[in-house]
């Protein structure tokens, strides 16, 4: 079975290493093609949350991730087609170096693997600032390393002068790979960084808009857009159908309810999230799930809210920096990742919302918190009062915790039954003490064995970022809990 979009033109923008200019080229190309009237589908390889924000700004569409570790290689094509519905062309930004993937897992989760799964040509962005003829050896090595990866062209970045450009073109021509663009050094396209990478779009406002416009202008001036589009049109059809959140829920296992803690009221009888009458909230709406947003909580995957909606929830976004209470009728709460440490003072000052969150958690309603959400639920963050839902304190650390994790649910929760295995990703420079509650959320199987996170009442709080498309039953179970708590 194939999707109507299975032949959507597509390109993968890759590089020999991080820092070569992938984000500038990919975002600029997305914006340039959008400016020409094309509907551009933006994608990012790996678990990164920040780059997709710039992609969304460039295209006017939701930036989506393609992660073969978190979701499995079999979902890369379907998730890509889901995001590319109705689009004229898709641009996929790679991660790290072209052949870099999950540590110790070979090509798994690498840009090269995703390019092969998508049957997409690769454009290699090369930082040429400190080389001339040697660029030929570099390009030749990347072209020949894996014959299944089709490198259709090169974009030379940070070129110093016309003479430098001539030397580089001559060298690359000897490899037989076309040069599809030459970009000069341009400070105006630089995006500021801090402890976890680029500063998100939501925090930069007009500056981000100007930066994306500058990227678009640079790509338009320096690249052969017609040749890039022609290369994208050479991608073959994919032998799969587009992912669909409703169909994913139908095919996922039924969501057994959490085992109640001693002394707690037994949950009511389970109700199907897909069939039969749905219980209504007092104002006639479906179960309302509040999702944290705004500048402090910018890390989320679009598929999460799509799955919640498909499971019967009304998803409402709120901003913990500005909203003084949770949306009326909130039956469940999702607080994803972001930068609460940057906004700790403002979050702490919003006492009304902190109290509202604590009251909801105390009531037993389901609360799913990942990373930043975990910090927000703690007693304090860097000495400033937070929601106090968890008897734990959080603080900034000099140590970066980063990497994929193979995890198993230790305790029954609103998200997963004990024994549920999921893959996730950690990315933070903070420490929570203690690191796990009496009922931990996850047991890490790799790379080291440890328990982590908290399961208390309806709360599931952890540093681990997961992708619910890999386990749709997570959303189904969460909405079911909203109905029975």
N, C-alpha and C positions, 0 to 999 in steps of 0.2 A: 504494500500500500504506500502511495506517495502523497505528499501534500501539494495543493495548487502552488505553493510557494517554494517547492523543493528545488526549483532551478533559479532562485533569486541570485542575481550577480553578487559576488562577494570577494573581498580581499582581506588578507591577514597582514597587519603591519607589525613586523618583528624587528629584532636588532641583535647584534652579537652579544650585547650586555646591557644591563641597566644603565641609565644615564646617557644613552645614545641619542635620544630625541623621539622615542616612540610616541609619547603622549602628545607632543607638539605636532608631529606629522599626522597622527590618527585623528586628533581633535580638529586640527586645521582642515584636513581633508573632509571630515564629516561636515564641517561648517561650510566649506567651499562648495561641496556638492549640494547641500541644502539650499545655499544661495542661488544655485542654478535651477532650482525648482524641483529637485529630486527628493523623494521621501527616503530618508536614510535611516537604516536600522543600526544603532550603535551597540557594540558588544565589547566586553573585556575578558581576557583569559585570566583565570585565577580568582582568588577571593577578595580582591581589592574593591573597596567601597567608594574611594574618593574619585578615581578617574571617571567612573560612570557618571558622576555629577557633572563633570565638564562635558562629557559626551551628550548628556541630556540637554545642556545649555546650547550646544552646537547644533543639535538636530530637532529639538522640540519633542523628542520622544524619550521614553524611559530607557536609561542605560541598563543593560543586563549583563550578567556574568555567565561565563562558560567555564565550569570547573570540573575536570574529569576525576579529581580526587574526591571532592565533596559529593558529587552527584553520580559518579560512575561514567565511564566512556559512552555507555549506551544511551545516556540522556543528552549528550552534547548536541547531536543533530536535532532531536525533537525540541529542545529548549531554544536552540538557534532559530528554528523555523517558527516557533511560537512568537518570538520577539520580532521576527521579520515579516509577519503577516502584513500584507498590503503595501510593502515597501518596494522601491525601485532598485535599491542596492543596499548592501550591508558592508560595514567596515568593522573589523575585529582587531582591537589592539591587543598585542601579545603581552607576556609577562617576562621579566628578567631577560636572559639571553634566549635565543630561539630554541635551543635544545635543553634548557634548564627546567627541571621538573621537581616533583616531590623528592626530598632527600632520601637516597637509598632505594628509590622505586623506579629506576631507569627513566624512560620517557614519560611516565605517568604524570599528567597535569601540565606537561610542557606545552609551549606554543606550537612546537612541531607536531605533537600528537593531535592537538585540536585542529590544526590546519589539515592534517590527514583525515581526521574524522569528518571534517566539513568539505573535503575535496576542494579546498580553496587554494588559489595561488598566493604566494608570500611575496611581500615587498620588504626588502631588507634595508633598514635605516642604519647607515654607517656614520659614526662620528669620525670625520676625516681631519680633525683639527691638528693632529700630530703625525700625519703620515702622507705619503704621496704614492709611489709605486707599490709599496707594501700592501696597499689596499687590495691589489689583485690577488695576493696570496690569501688574504683574509676572506674575500668573497669566494674564491675557488674552494677553500676549505669548507665553508658553510654550504655551498652548492653541492659538493660531492659527498658530504658526510652521510646523508640519508637520501638515497635516490627517490624515495617515495615522497619527499618534500619538494614541491615544485616552487623554486624561487624564480619568480617571473620578472624581477627587476630590482634595481637598487636606487635608493635616494641618498645622496651624499649630503651630510649635515655639517654645519660649522665650517664651511669652506671659506678660506681667508681672502682669496683674490681670483682674478680671471686666470692668472698664470697657474695658480694652485688647482683651479678647476680643470684646466687643460691637461695637467699631469695626471689628475685623478681619472678623468674620462678615458685617456689613452690607456691607463692601466686596467680599468674595468673592461674596456672593449676587448682586451686581449683574452679575457675569460669567457667572452661570448654572452654576457648578461647585459641587457640594456639599462642605461642610466635614465630613470624616469623623473628625476628631479635633482636640483642642486639648491641647497639652502645656505645662505650666509649667516654669520653670527648675528643674533638680534636679541638684545636684552629685553625688548618690549614683550616678547612672548614668554619670558620666564615666569614660572609660578612659584610663589614663596613656599617654603617648607618649614616644618617644625618636627617635634619628636616622633611622630608616626607617619611622616611623609608630607605630601602636598596639603596646603590649607584648603578645606572643602569650599565648594562654590557657595554654599549657604552662608558662609561667614564673610565672603568678599564682596558680594553685591555687585555694584557697577564695575569694580575693578576686574572681576571675573569676566563680565561681559566684554570689557575692553580687551582683555587678554585673549579670549577666544576669537574676537574679531581680528586681532593682530595675527594669530595663528592662521586664520583663514586667508588673510591677505598674503602672508608669507608663502603658504602652499600654492595659492593661486598664481603668484608671481614666479615661483621657482620650480613648479612641477608641471608635467604634461598631463593635465586632467583627462584629456581625451584618451590618451594611452592607458591611464590607470583604469578608466571605466571599461575600455575594451578588454583589458586583462581580466577585470572582474567578471565580465560577461562570458569569459571562457571557462568559468567554473561549471562543472557538471551537476546534474540533478542528484539530490540525496535520496537514498533508498529508504526513507522513513517518513512518518507523518509528524505534523506539528504536535507538540505537547499541549494538553488541554487540562486545566485544573479540575474541571468537573469530572472528566474521564479518569484522571489520576486518582481522584477520591473513590470513584466506583470500583476501581481495580485494587485499591489498597485494602488491607485487612480491616475488619470491624474494630472500633476503638474500645477495648475493655476499660471500664471505669477504674480510677485509682482505688486501692484498698483503703477504707477509712481508718484513721488513726484511732487508738483506743479511746473510747469515750465520745467520739464524734458521732454525729447523726449519720445514719446510713444514707447513701445517696438514693434518689428516686430511681424508678425503672428507666433503663436506657431508651432513648428515642432516636430513631433513624435520622441522620442529618440529610438524607437525600430523598426519603420517601415519607409520605403521610403528612399530617398537619404539623406545623411548626408552632411551638409555644410563642406567644407574643409578649413583648414588653408592654408596660402600661400605656405608652403612647402609640401602640399599634405597630411598632417597628420590630424587626427581627433582633436577635441577640446582638447587643451593641458591644463591639470590641474597640477599645480606645488604643491607638498606636502613637507612641511618642515621636515627635518630629521636631522641627526647628533646628537652629544652629548647633545645639548641644547634642542632638541625637540624629545624626545624618546617615548612619550605617544601617542599611536594610536591603533585603532582596525583594524585588517587586513580586516574585512568585509567592511570598509569604501572605501578603494581603489578598492576592488573587485566590489562594487556597482557602483562606478564612472566609472570603465572600462566597466561594463555591460551596463551602460547608454550611452556609446558612447564616453567616454573621453580617451585620452592618458595620463596616469598618469606618471609624472616625479618627482623624488625626488631630492631635493637640500639641501645643508647644509648652513644655515645662518651664520655659523662661518667662512666659507671658500669661498663660492661663492659670487662674487662681484656684480652679477646681477641675476635677475630671468631667468630661461630657456627661450630661444628664442621662441617667439610665445605663451607665457603663456596667456591663456584666463580666467583662474580662479586660485585662490590660497587657499590652505587649510593649516592652521598653528595650529597644535594640542598642546597637553600639553607637559610638560617637566620642565626644570630648567633654564629658562633665567636669574633668579636672580644669579645663580652660574657663569654664563658666561656674565654678563651684560657688563663688560669692552670690551670683544671681540666683542659682538654684536654691541655695540655702535661704536666701532672703524671701523666697516665695513660700512662706509658711503655710498659706492656705492650701496650696496644691500638695505639699508634703503631707499635711494632715489628711487630705482626701485620699491620697495613695495608701497611707497607713491604714485608714479605716477600711478601704476596700480589701486590702490584704488580710486584715484581721477578721473580716467577715467570712473568709474562706473562698472568695472568688478566685478564679485562676489568674495568675500573674506570671508571665514569661519574661525574664530579664536576661539579656546577654551582654556581658562585658560592661559597657557604660551603664546599662540598666542595673547590673549587679552593684556597681559603685553607688548609684543613686539610692538603692534600697538599704544601704549600710547605715549604721548609726552616725558615722561622720566620714568626711572626705577631706584629708589634709587639715583636720581639726575643725572643720565647719560642719554644722549639723545637716544631715540629710534626712531621709524619710524614717529611719529607725525601724524599718521592718525586720531587718536582720541584726542580730547582736554581733556585729563585726565592724571593724574600722578599715578604711582604705586610705592609702597615701601614694604619692608619686614615688617612683623608684628610678635609679640610674640604669637599671638593667632592663633591656628589651626582651620580652618574651614573645617569640614569633615561631610559627610553624604549624604544620598539619598535625592532627591528632586522630587516633583511632580509639573511640570511646564506647563504653557500654553503660546504660542507665543502671545505677545502683539501687535507686529507690523508686517506688511507684509515684508518679506525679501527674499533674494536669497535662503534661506533654507526652510522656512515654511511660510504658510499663517497665518494671524492673527486668533487665535482661535485653532490652532493646539496644541494638548496636547501631551506632551512627558515626560518621566521620565529621570532623570539625576542624576549626582553625582558631588559633590563639594569636592575638596581636595587641600587646599593651605594654605600657611602662608604669604600671601601678602594681601595688601589692594589697591584698585583702587579708586581714588577720582576724580570726583563723581562716585558713584557706578552704575549709569544709565544715559543714554543720554536722549535727548528730546523724542526720540522714543526708548523705552527700548526693549531689546530682549525678555525677559521672565518675566512673572508674576509667582512667586512661590506660589503654593497652600498649600504646606506642606514642612517642619514642621511649617514655619511661612509665613505669607503673606507679600510679598514685590515685587518690580520690580527690575530688574537687567539687565545689559548689554546694548549694543549699536547697533542700526540699523541706518546706515548712507550710503547713496548711495547704493552700492552693498555690503557693509560690514555688516556682522553679527558677533559680538564679545561678548563673555560672559565667565564667569567662569564655566558655566555648561558643564560637559562632558556628551555627549549622545551617544547611540549606534544606528547607523543608520539602523541596521537590523530590529529594532523594527518599523521603519517608513521609508521604502525604498524610498518613495516619496521625501525624503530630498535630496538624491543623484540625483534622476531624475530631480527634480526642479533645482538643482544647475547646472547641465550640460545644461539644457534648457536655463538657464540664461546666461551661457557662450556663447550660440549661438545667443542670442538676445541683448546682452549688447553692 
